[in-house]
Amino acid sequence: MELSDYMVIYTGGMGMGASPEEQEKIMAEWGAWYEQMGSAIVDGGSPFAEAKHLAGNGVEDGPLGEPATGYTLISADSLEAAATACEGHPHLNHGGQVQVYTCIDMSPPE
């Protein structure tokens, strides 16, 4: 079965404003999740900072809707498998939500 890419988008959560000890604990949880995912990690992603959004009337400050806080790109053999792989994600342990989207391959056929 061919693997596809899935974009994991993070929203909410407590962020990294916690104490240094709590930050270390959170980073260790993320590290363990990345280790567990192994080669399924296509792009480890990064957290997001400030945002702007664009609409028909121009550019405005801030996100449109609930702000995304980061992303990771993973590979899996189905959307269900990708979502299952994210069930124990550490972001969920700290008040966050995780959304998994199927990435559509738009590259031209060879």
Secondary structure, DSSP 4 states (H G I P E B T S, - for coil): ---EEEEEEEEES-TT-S-HHHHHHHHHHHHHHHHHHGGGEEEEEEE----EEEETTEEEES-SSSPEEEEEEEEESSHHHHHHHTTT-GGGGGTEEEEEEEPP--SPP-
